């Protein structure tokens, strides 16, 4: 089974900061990775699909990159409404979520 | 507009059964693989099960194999999760979600339904 490891588990940042979240797979997942945002009390929402494709309606400050085993989600300028937990998800072989990164305002 | 609406959750005793439903609308249901994902209180997301667009193939995480059954009724645009021999560790919010493409990521999610397994 493929394991997905997200880091850090908690990230504190200020409004306007550039923020980078990491996700590492235990083996090559061939860019078959999505990113989701989950706000408190809500269902997850798709942000990025297939590593670097912005889902319709998602602000352009969100972007994704990566290949092989290493992937990142970047928020170019953090906004208060971005406070949430972010999960990566691989679907290259079976389906596995990362443990999540909780993004807080400093 | 794509909508997924789960129902059927609640409180159930350990060892008993419960069946969740997910009513889909706003898209051609029988064109998409579907999934159930769970989230224990204050924990992360866990993929539970996936069913192919035509129901011919099903996949489960190890911890639910032999206890949970995913199924679908394409005529009713409804997804199901039959949960048997429930354990306290099955306590979670269960989300139904649509796979993007065949077995891809999850592009639309329901609002979730809570299942509490307790005596």
Interface residues (C-beta under 8 A of the other chain):
Chain A: X32 X33 X34 X36 X38 X43 X44 X45 X46 X49 X50 X55 X87 X89 X91 X94 X95 X96 X97 X98 X99 X100
Chain B: X35 X37 X44 X45 X46 X47 X50 X59 X95 X99 X100 X103 X104 X105 X106 X107 X108 X109 X110 X111 X112
